[in-house]
Amino acid sequence: MRPKHYPLDCRQVCRAATEHLQAHLTCPPETRPAAMR
């Protein structure tokens, strides 16, 4: 849960989440950064 004063606006948060999800869906596990495993 992020604090309400978190500096990213909703669009940036949504885009970051979408890109993260896309990477999960499209990258083979061995090429993912460790944080995404």
C-alpha angles and dihedrals in degrees: 000000000000122000115255091246093059104142100229116090122228095265092054092047092049093047092048091049091048093050090048091051092046090053090051091051098043108032120080110239094249092059097047120105111256091249090062097054 
